[in-house]
Amino acid sequence: ISAYVSFGNLRIYNRYGQQIYLAKALSEYWDGNYNGQNLPAGIYYWIFEGVDSYYSTKITKAGSIALLR
C-alpha cells in the first residue's frame, strides 16, 4: 500500500456472495475461518476499499484468492 493510501476495509466473500470476513484495519488478517469453523479449500473473492489522500479519491480494488488446506 502506498504512503498516500489509507486503509478503509477489506471484505472477503465465498462463491455464493456471502460475506465471510471484514477487516477494518491493516493489522487484521483472515485465517481461513468463518464463525470459528475452517472453511473448505477453494476460491474466495475480496474487495478492498480505501482512500488515496494525495488525489482525494476513493480506491476500490477486487480480486480472488485461493485457500489451500
Backbone as a ProteinNet text record, in pm:
[ID]
protein_1_A
[PRIMARY]
ISAYVSFGNLRIYNRYGQQIYLAKALSEYWDGNYNGQNLPAGIYYWIFEGVDSYYSTKITKAGSIALLR
[TERTIARY]
85.6	0	89.7	55.1	129.9	117.5	212	208.3	88.4	25.8	-87.5	-222	-221.7	-346.3	-379.1	-500.2	-549.4	-637.6	-617.1	-695.4	-837.6	-934.5	-1075.8	-1126	-1141.5	-1178.2	-1145.6	-1144	-1122.3	-1230.6	-1308	-1416	-1381.3	-1411.8	-1390.6	-1524.7	-1550.1	-1677.4	-1652.7	-1749.6	-1741.8	-1801.7	-1805.9	-1851.5	-2000.7	-2073.1	-2216.8	-2247.5	-2143.5	-2161.7	-2184.6	-2169.5	-2185.9	-2057.1	-2068.9	-1950.5	-1909	-1782	-1734.1	-1626.7	-1580.6	-1477.3	-1479	-1452	-1440	-1324.1	-1224.3	-1111.6	-1127.6	-1116.3	-1127.8	-994.6	-887.8	-753.7	-651.5	-544.3	-438.4	-376	-378.3	-316.4	-401.7	-526.1	-613.4	-588.8	-604.1	-585.5	-688.2	-716.8	-811.6	-735	-784	-716.2	-783.2	-876.8	-943.2	-1061.2	-1104.8	-1218.5	-1336.9	-1454.5	-1577.4	-1659.3	-1693.3	-1766.9	-1699.2	-1566.8	-1490.6	-1474.9	-1520.5	-1511.4	-1413.8	-1331.3	-1243.3	-1326.9	-1300.5	-1369.3	-1300.1	-1374.1	-1312.4	-1216	-1120.9	-1029	-1110.8	-1065.9	-1137	-1100.9	-1176.4	-1153.7	-1248.4	-1192.9	-1269	-1238.9	-1328.7	-1318	-1305	-1223.5	-1200.6	-1228.4	-1267.7	-1286	-1217.6	-1125.9	-1055.4	-1110.7	-1133.6	-1174.6	-1081.8	-1038.2	-950.3	-961.7	-874.2	-875	-732.7	-718.5	-591.4	-590.5	-514.7	-515.2	-441.9	-356.9	-286.6	-383	-466.2	-562.5	-703.7	-722.2	-853.9	-960.2	-925.6	-1019.7	-1035.7	-1152.3	-1179.5	-1115.9	-1060.8	-999.2	-1079.8	-1114.5	-1178.6	-1106.6	-1056.7	-988.8	-1052.3	-1051.5	-1110.6	-1026.6	-1039.9	-967.1	-1010.5	-934.9	-965.9	-842.4	-867	-760.1	-794.6	-695.1	-716.1	-680.9	-774.2	-750	-710.5	-590.9	-539.5	-536.6	-572.2	-570.5	-479.6
-117.8	0	123.5	215	340.2	425.1	515.6	606.8	699.9	712.7	801.9	730.7	599.1	523.1	491.3	530.1	497.4	373.9	280.7	157.1	188.7	140.9	154.7	24	-75.3	-209.2	-310	-435.4	-547.7	-649.2	-683.3	-780.8	-905.7	-1021.8	-1148.5	-1219.1	-1274.5	-1340.9	-1482.9	-1569.9	-1704.8	-1702.9	-1815.7	-1819.6	-1793.8	-1794.4	-1766.5	-1619.7	-1539.2	-1397.1	-1362.6	-1460.4	-1436.7	-1376.5	-1263.3	-1203.2	-1289.5	-1331.7	-1418.6	-1353.4	-1234.9	-1167.5	-1018.7	-939	-793.9	-747.1	-686.7	-626.6	-475.4	-409.2	-263	-195.7	-276.3	-222.3	-306.1	-243.2	-310.8	-424.9	-415.2	-516.3	-642.3	-640.3	-757.6	-849.8	-979.5	-1075.6	-1187.6	-1250.6	-1361.1	-1491	-1579	-1706.5	-1824.8	-1798.8	-1906.8	-1966.2	-1900.1	-1949	-1855.2	-1909.8	-1831.2	-1884.6	-1797.7	-1836.7	-1952.4	-1948.6	-2049.8	-2182.7	-2192.2	-2316	-2298.4	-2400.3	-2398.2	-2401.2	-2310.4	-2311.7	-2409.3	-2464.5	-2558.8	-2488.4	-2565.8	-2513.9	-2468.6	-2362.9	-2313	-2169.4	-2111	-1973.2	-1882.2	-1774.8	-1673.6	-1539.2	-1445.3	-1317.2	-1204.8	-1104.7	-993.5	-860.4	-764.7	-626.4	-536.1	-455.4	-358.7	-220.3	-143.3	-4	82.8	191.2	283.4	422.3	510.4	648.1	687.4	741	798.6	943.6	971.6	1105.9	1208	1164.2	1255.8	1316.6	1229.5	1274.5	1293.6	1262.7	1272.5	1193.2	1068.4	981.9	849.6	791.5	660.4	553.7	450.5	339.3	214.1	140.7	10.6	-86.6	-193	-297.8	-430.9	-526.4	-656.4	-764.8	-885.5	-997.9	-1127.1	-1230.4	-1359.9	-1413.7	-1506.9	-1571.5	-1719.5	-1804	-1948.6	-1986.9	-2051	-2104.6	-2250.1	-2283.2	-2420.4	-2480.5	-2604.1	-2675.7	-2795.6
0	0	0	-84.1	-97.7	28.4	47.4	162.2	155.6	39.7	22.5	34.7	53.7	60.4	205.5	246.2	379.9	369.4	460.8	463.5	506.4	430.1	466.7	523.6	435.1	479.5	371.4	412.4	322.3	352.3	250.4	266.4	186.6	242.6	173.5	163.2	43.4	13.1	-35.6	-10.6	-67.3	-207.3	-273	-412	-427.3	-315.3	-318.9	-290.9	-271.2	-245.8	-100.5	-11.5	132	187.9	255.5	317.6	436.1	435.6	542.9	628.8	588.5	667.4	637.8	741.3	727.5	813.6	750.6	821.9	813.9	928	931	958.6	971.8	996.6	920.9	881.3	807.2	887.7	1019.9	1105.8	1121.4	1076.1	1085.9	967.3	988.9	880.8	891.7	778.6	771	786.7	872.3	896.3	826.9	736.3	662.7	736.3	842.2	920.7	907.6	937.6	943.5	1060.1	1153.3	1275.1	1348.6	1354.5	1427	1355	1233.2	1155.3	1039.4	1015.2	898.5	772	681.3	552.8	458.6	363	269.8	174.9	124.1	22.6	-97.2	-161.9	-279.4	-308	-397.5	-438.4	-361.1	-307	-235	-299.9	-281.3	-350.1	-249.1	-281.4	-188.8	-257.7	-175.1	-219.8	-117.5	-165.1	-81.1	-109.4	-3.1	-17.1	66.6	9.1	79.2	17	61.5	11.5	-26.2	-146.8	-190.8	-143.1	-38.2	20.7	-66.7	-156.9	-245.9	-348.1	-407.4	-508.4	-451.4	-324	-258.4	-333.2	-364.8	-435.8	-362	-378.4	-321.3	-408.8	-346.9	-418.6	-388.9	-493	-477.3	-568.8	-511.2	-587.2	-548.8	-641.1	-615.8	-681.9	-630.9	-687.4	-621.2	-645.5	-585.6	-515.4	-424.9	-350.5	-335.6	-345.3	-329.6	-186.5	-120	14.3	-1.9	43.8	34.5	173.4	183.4	312.3	300.9
[MASK]
+++++++++++++++++++++++++++++++++++++++++++++++++++++++++++++++++++++

